């Protein structure tokens, strides 16, 4: 772009998306005089999924606004908690976020997950068809126009990823109600109903079971339950603390 210049100021939270060569939060940016402000911002590396407001000379404008020479633009981050209108809040995660998907399901959050790489176009199409928020660390995927909604996952650590998603979207938490393998809903089950999935020691030791309504997988409070219980307890506590801080 070598047309009219505008002045752009990014919020500090968005600086990580800027190329290394211009990782500054403010600067002069040339435009072509016809591209939208949303296009200009994304061409600088910032997905619009991470932009909460675009403010030009003190007034808020839509991403479709075409900037004029001398405009002063403030690019602000998404406000939290983020509202996703028009559909029940549910998520779609790409192949790289399997641990996060299982933890969201553990908390009872409706979470679809692609365990194989089906490509950006297919993921975006599924997000739109099922009205799911696409969670990904792939900036190119989050720039696809077909997405219903999307959000960048900032950390590579599952604990931090989960905390960030809960803080950003405030999903309703209903722990122990979803299958961590397929996202189906769980129901109570008798030992006899799941006997074919149990080893002898498990049949002798445990009496309380649940079963997925979709895939049939059996669940009980086995060797890893304390670890899972800690994840649930921490999420519920931190989530409650965040709500109290905002109140």
N, C-alpha and C positions, 0 to 999 in steps of 0.2 A: 504494500500500500504506500502510495507516495502523494496522496492528496492532502486535504485539510488536516491540520494537527489538532488534537485534543489533549487535554491534561487528564490523566487517569491516576486515581489514588485507590489502591487496594487496601482492604482491611488487613492487619497483620496476620490474621488466621489464614488468609488466602495466599500468602507469599510463597508457600511451599510449592504451589502449582506453576509459578513463573519459571521460565527457563533460567539456567544457571547464569547465562550471559547478562540477564537483566533482572536478577532477583532483587529488585528494589520495589518498594511499595508505592512509589510515586514516579511519574515521568511523563514526558511528551510522547504521544503515540500518533503516527500518521495514519490517516484513513483514506478510503477511496471516494468518499462523498455519497456512496449509494448503499453500502452495507449497513445492516442494523447494528445497534450497540451490542446486542447479544452476540452477534457474529464476531465483532471486534474483541469482546472479552474472551470468548472461547478461542479465538486465534492466538491470544496471548497465553493460553494454556489452562484457563480456569473454567471448568465445567459449570454450566448454568445451574446444575443441581445444587451447587455449593453457594450460590448467590442468593441472598435474601432480598436485597433491594438495589436498584440502580438509581442514583440521585445525580441529576444534572443541574448545576448552579442552584442547588437548594431545593429542587422539586423532584419528586419521584417520577420516573418514566418507565414504560414497559421495555422489555428486551427488543421489541420491534422498532423502537425509536431510532431514527437515523441521525447521528451526531453531526453538528455543524462546527465549522472552524472556531477554535477558541473555547469550546465547551469544557467545563471543568466537571469531571465525572468522579463520583465516589462509589466504589463497588463494595457493598457491605456483605457480611456473611449471613447465612441462614439464621433466623431467630429460633431459639429453643424455648419450649418444645415446638417442633415443627408440625403444622397442621397439614394433613393430606386429605383434601375434601373429596366427596363424591363416592367413596367406597369404604368398606370395612378395612382397617389397617392390617395389611399382611405383606409378607416379604418374599422376594426371590433372590437367591444367592448363587453366585457363579461357582465354578469348580474349585476355586482356590480357598473357599471359605467354609469348608466342611465342619470344622470344629465349632465355629460360630453358629452354623445352622443347627447342629445338635444341641447346643446350649440354649438357643432360643426356643427350640421345641421342648426341651426339658422344662422351660418356664411357661409352656402352654401357648406360645406365640405361633400363629399360623405362618409357617416358613417352608416354602418350596426351595429345593436345592438340586442343581444339576451336577451329578457326580462325574460327568464326562464333559469335555469341551465341545459344545454343540455350535459354537460360533456366536459372534455378537448379534448378528441379524436375528437368529432364532431366539436368543435371550430377550432381545428388545421386543420381539413379536409376542413372546409369552407374557412379558410384563404388561403389555398393552391389552392382550386378550383376557388376562385374569385380573387386571387392575391390581398389580402387585408392585411395591416399591423395590426397585432393583438395587441391591447392595453389592458393591464391587470396589476393587482397587484399580480397575482398568478405566483410565480417564477417557479413552476413545469410546468405550462402550457407553459411558455416562453422557457422551455428547450426541448419541443417536436420537434423532427426533421422534422415533416411534415409541420410546419409553413412556410408560404411564407416569412414572415418577422414579427418581433415583437418588442415591446418596453415596458419597465416597466413604470407604472405610479407611480411616486415617492410620490405624496402627496395624502392625503385623502380629501382635500378641493377643490371643483369644480373650484373656481377661479384660484387656483395655478395649478391644473391639466390642465386647458385650456391654461394657459400661457406657461406651459412646453411643451405641444404638439405643439403649434404654433412655439415656439422657436426652437424646435428640428427638425421639418419637413418642416416648411415654406409652408404649403398648400396654394393653391390659395383660397382667400376669396371672396365669392359672396353672401353677406348677403341677407336674405329674399327671397331666390330662392328655398329652400327645405322645405318639410314638416317635422316639428319637431317630428311628431308622427311615420311616416313610412319611411322617407328619400326620398320620391318621389319628383319630380320637381313640382313647383307651376306655375300656369297660372292665368292671370287676369280673373275675373268672374263678371258677373252682379249680382245685388241683386236678380233678379228673378231665376238665376241658383242655388243659395244657400239658397233660401227662406225657404226651409224645415228645415234648421239647425239654423234659427234665431228666437230668442224670439222677442216679440212685440217691446220692448224697443230698441233692436238692429236694427230692421228693420227701426224704426223711426229715429234713431240717426246717422247711418252710411250709406255711399253710395259707398265706395271703398272696394272691396273684392278681395281676391285671393282664388284659390281652388287647392288642390292637384290633379295632373293628375292620381295618382295611387289609392289613397283611397277615394278621393272625399271630404276630410275635408275642411271646409271653414275657411278663416283667414280674420281678419280685425283689425284695430288699436283700440283694446279694452282697458279695465282697466289696464292691465299689460304691455301695449306697452312701456311706459316710462322706466320700469325696463328692458325690453328686449333691448330697444334702448341704454341704458347705457352699457349693456354687449357688444353690437356690437361696439359702439363708443370706449370703452376701448380697445377692442381687436385690432381694426384698428389702434388706436393711438400707443399702445405698440408695435405692429408688425412693424409699420413704424419706430418707434424709434430704435428697435433692428436692422433693416436693415441699418439705418443711422450709428449706432455705428460700425457695421461691415465694412461699407464702409469707 
